[in-house]
Amino acid sequence: MNFLVLYSTIEGQTRKIAEAVASHLETQGHMVMLTEANQVGCADPGTSDGAILCAPIHIGRYPSPFVHYVHDWGTVLNDMPSAFISVSLSIASADEEEKTEARNYPVRLTDETGWKPRFVLHCAGALKYTEYDFFKRWMLKRIASAEGGPIDTKHDYELTNWTEIKRFVDDFSQALVKVRDLAGE
């Protein structure tokens, strides 16, 4: 089968997640087009059997190029099997309110764009202290400290659960294979 894996990234972790998704699909024998949402003329999802989109939350929003892509292609995405990986640090929070807020971001995206992915995974991103400016490093260290998270700013911390991502991709691709088999394709 042919898959589109489209992503938007701010600090690079979502790109890493999308690359892992694409690689995992390829190891299953699928063809994959991996592309970034802000590339000019990025992919038409209708040319694929399924699409997995990945985007991070920053300051309560998904990146504008991603939202524009989903808005422009929402009808096509709704007419095909599609999945969404929403990346945020809030989903790794010990605070249930923050986790609930993180779970609501895709709902708000649906409200804004009309796209209703059939599968959604909430995935933690990374704390990249060594790449942050002073203010951002200080702010995220305060938040991580309040959450009981990692606070040594000399190191970066990847909170992404790679096993969960592979399971999500497996579930999505197997569901598509079953649908195709039932349809006799």
C-alpha positions as CSV (number, residue, x, y, z in Angstrom):
1,M,0.0,0.0,0.0
2,N,1.0,3.6,-0.4
3,F,1.1,6.0,2.6
4,L,1.5,9.7,3.0
5,V,3.3,10.7,6.1
6,L,3.1,14.4,6.5
7,Y,4.4,16.4,9.4
8,S,5.1,19.9,10.7
9,T,7.9,20.5,13.2
10,I,9.2,23.3,15.4
11,E,12.2,21.8,17.2
12,G,12.7,18.7,15.1
13,Q,11.1,16.0,17.4
14,T,8.0,15.7,15.3
15,R,10.2,15.2,12.2
16,K,12.0,12.4,14.0
17,I,8.6,10.9,14.9
18,A,7.4,11.1,11.3
19,E,10.6,9.6,10.0
20,A,10.2,6.7,12.5
21,V,6.6,6.2,11.2
22,A,7.7,6.2,7.6
23,S,10.6,3.8,8.3
24,H,8.3,1.4,10.2
25,L,5.8,1.4,7.3
26,E,8.6,0.7,4.9
27,T,9.8,-2.2,6.9
28,Q,6.3,-3.7,6.5
29,G,6.7,-3.4,2.7
30,H,4.6,-0.3,2.2
31,M,5.6,2.6,-0.1
32,V,5.8,5.9,1.8
33,M,5.9,9.6,0.8
34,L,7.4,11.6,3.7
35,T,6.9,15.3,3.4
36,E,6.8,18.5,5.5
37,A,3.6,20.6,5.5
38,N,5.4,23.8,4.8
39,Q,7.0,22.5,1.5
40,V,5.6,24.3,-1.5
41,G,3.4,21.9,-3.5
42,C,3.4,19.3,-0.8
43,A,1.6,16.0,-1.4
44,D,-2.0,15.4,-2.5
45,P,-3.2,12.9,0.1
46,G,-5.7,11.5,-2.4
47,T,-2.9,9.7,-4.3
48,S,-2.3,7.5,-1.2
49,D,-4.1,4.6,0.3
50,G,-3.8,6.1,3.8
51,A,-2.3,9.1,5.5
52,I,-0.6,9.6,8.8
53,L,-0.2,13.3,9.8
54,C,2.0,14.4,12.7
55,A,2.2,17.9,14.3
56,P,3.4,19.4,17.6
57,I,1.5,21.7,19.9
58,H,3.4,24.9,20.8
59,I,1.8,27.6,22.9
60,G,-1.6,25.9,22.5
61,R,-1.6,25.7,18.7
62,Y,-0.5,23.5,15.9
63,P,1.9,25.2,13.4
64,S,0.1,27.3,10.8
65,P,1.4,25.5,7.7
66,F,0.0,22.2,9.2
67,V,-3.4,23.8,10.0
68,H,-3.6,25.3,6.5
69,Y,-2.7,22.0,4.9
70,V,-5.4,20.1,6.9
71,H,-7.9,22.9,6.1
72,D,-7.2,22.7,2.4
73,W,-7.2,18.9,2.2
74,G,-9.7,18.1,4.9
75,T,-12.4,16.8,2.6
76,V,-9.9,14.4,0.9
77,L,-8.5,13.3,4.2
78,N,-12.0,12.6,5.5
79,D,-12.7,10.4,2.4
80,M,-9.7,8.2,3.1
81,P,-8.2,6.4,6.0
82,S,-6.2,8.9,8.0
83,A,-4.5,9.1,11.3
84,F,-3.0,11.8,13.5
85,I,-0.1,11.9,15.9
86,S,-0.5,15.0,18.2
87,V,2.8,15.8,19.9
88,S,3.0,17.7,23.1
89,L,4.8,17.7,26.4
90,S,1.5,18.2,28.2
91,I,0.5,14.6,27.5
92,A,3.4,13.4,29.7
93,S,2.2,15.6,32.6
94,A,1.4,14.3,36.0
95,D,-1.5,16.8,36.1
96,E,-4.7,15.3,34.7
97,E,-6.0,18.7,33.7
98,E,-3.0,19.2,31.4
99,K,-3.4,15.8,29.9
100,T,-7.1,16.5,29.3
101,E,-6.1,19.8,27.6
102,A,-3.6,18.0,25.4
103,R,-6.3,15.4,24.4
104,N,-8.6,18.3,23.4
105,Y,-6.1,19.8,20.9
106,P,-7.1,17.4,18.1
107,V,-10.8,18.1,18.8
108,R,-10.2,21.8,18.4
109,L,-8.3,21.1,15.1
110,T,-11.3,19.2,13.9
111,D,-13.6,22.1,14.8
112,E,-11.3,24.5,13.0
113,T,-10.6,22.4,9.8
114,G,-13.3,19.8,9.6
115,W,-10.8,16.9,9.4
116,K,-11.8,13.9,11.5
117,P,-8.9,11.5,11.6
118,R,-10.0,7.9,12.3
119,F,-7.1,7.2,14.6
120,V,-5.4,9.7,17.0
121,L,-2.3,9.1,19.1
122,H,-1.2,11.6,21.8
123,C,2.5,11.5,21.9
124,A,5.1,13.2,24.2
125,G,7.8,15.1,22.5
126,A,11.2,16.1,23.9
127,L,12.7,18.7,26.2
128,K,15.7,20.1,24.3
129,Y,17.2,22.2,27.0
130,T,20.5,22.6,25.1
131,E,18.8,24.2,22.2
132,Y,16.7,26.7,24.1
133,D,17.4,30.3,24.7
134,F,17.8,31.4,28.4
135,F,14.1,32.3,28.9
136,K,12.6,29.2,27.3
137,R,15.1,26.9,29.2
138,W,14.2,28.7,32.4
139,M,10.5,28.5,31.8
140,L,10.5,24.8,30.8
141,K,12.7,23.9,33.7
142,R,10.2,25.5,36.0
143,I,7.4,23.6,34.4
144,A,9.3,20.3,34.5
145,S,10.2,20.8,38.1
146,A,6.6,21.3,39.1
147,E,5.8,18.1,37.2
148,G,8.6,16.1,38.7
149,G,10.2,15.9,35.3
150,P,13.8,16.2,34.2
151,I,15.4,19.5,35.2
152,D,19.2,19.1,34.4
153,T,19.4,21.7,31.6
154,K,22.8,20.4,30.5
155,H,21.0,17.5,28.8
156,D,18.1,16.9,26.4
157,Y,15.3,14.5,27.3
158,E,13.3,12.5,24.8
159,L,9.9,11.6,26.3
160,T,8.6,10.0,23.1
161,N,7.4,6.4,23.6
162,W,8.7,4.8,20.4
163,T,7.0,1.4,21.2
164,E,3.6,3.2,21.4
165,I,4.2,4.8,18.0
166,K,5.0,1.5,16.3
167,R,1.9,-0.1,17.9
168,F,-0.2,2.8,16.6
169,V,1.2,2.5,13.1
170,D,0.7,-1.2,13.2
171,D,-2.9,-0.8,14.3
172,F,-3.6,1.8,11.6
173,S,-1.9,-0.1,8.7
174,Q,-3.5,-3.4,9.7
175,A,-6.9,-1.8,9.8
176,L,-6.4,-0.6,6.2
177,V,-5.2,-4.0,5.1
178,K,-8.4,-5.6,6.6
179,V,-10.6,-3.0,4.9
180,R,-8.9,-3.6,1.5
181,D,-9.2,-7.4,2.0
182,L,-12.9,-7.1,2.7
183,A,-13.3,-4.9,-0.3
184,G,-11.5,-7.5,-2.4
185,E,-8.8,-5.1,-3.6
